[in-house]
Amino acid sequence: MDLYHRLLSPRVAALIVTLRENGLPNAMVAAWHTPVSIKPPILAVSIAPGRLTRRLIQSAGEFTVNVPDASLIKEVRIAGSRSGASYDKSRLFRYASGLRVRTPVIKNALGCIECTLNRILEMGDHSVVFGNVVAAYAKGFRDVWISPSPLLHLGSDYYTTMGRRLELKNDEPK
Ligand SMILES: Cc1cc2nc3c(=O)[nH]c(=O)nc-3n(C[C@H](O)[C@H](O)[C@H](O)COP(=O)(O)O)c2cc1C
């Protein structure tokens, strides 16, 4: 039962960037994220209460969600295993300014979503952070991901990337 969530993998290994009180960025990895509303656009990320990111989202009231490709797998591993509470991750990525928030976005990410904090709900052993999407942009994307592939997390130390893209043809007569 503890691994029920892996049945729903792979998921994009998203990089959640927040701003520290000293103005430097901090990035953590989150695979537990989901869109929850289109109009208005709202997403949710499930973050364990002990993460520095959880505290910084609450204090700054905003965060960015960045989609890496496989070229960033080493950085993803560091961002996802070391806490900014005891290790400075501010130079792990190259950053660019956000369009609508003060928090930066990762320069060589495939896609970036800028969020302001909507609310945080405590749910079991995680905090579910709801973000209002105030900007979203990407490269290699035309309605869906084309190429290169986002880095996808399978669970534990296993990752994958998109192989075949299946397109459903609607052959039904209209
Ligand atoms: C692939 C991957 C996915 C992860 N997904 C989540 C997640 O969805 N929620 C969470 O709280 N932690 C997740 N983590 C763990 C955090 O990224 C990790 O604890 C990180 O060091 C927290 O950093 P911070 O303390 O600087 O915020 C994940 C780690 C990896 C490697």
The ligand as an ORCA input file, in Angstrom:
! r2SCAN-3c Opt
* xyz 0 1
  C      12.294     12.683     -8.218
  C      11.950     13.284     -6.882
  C      10.639     13.641     -6.613
  C      10.297     14.216     -5.381
  N       9.004     14.583     -5.156
  C       8.677     15.186     -3.980
  C       7.333     15.627     -3.759
  O       6.462     15.540     -4.617
  N       7.050     16.209     -2.559
  C       7.994     16.361     -1.575
  O       7.693     16.884     -0.503
  N       9.289     15.966     -1.782
  C       9.645     15.396     -2.962
  N      10.943     15.027     -3.190
  C      11.950     15.289     -2.141
  C      12.438     16.747     -2.106
  O      12.754     17.227     -3.405
  C      13.699     16.843     -1.206
  O      13.342     16.480      0.109
  C      14.383     18.194     -1.235
  O      15.681     18.022     -0.697
  C      13.664     19.274     -0.452
  O      14.405     20.450     -0.586
  P      14.205     21.768      0.322
  O      14.293     21.331      1.784
  O      15.347     22.664     -0.086
  O      12.858     22.326      0.012
  C      11.300     14.438     -4.409
  C      12.630     14.075     -4.675
  C      12.951     13.512     -5.907
  C      14.387     13.140     -6.191
*
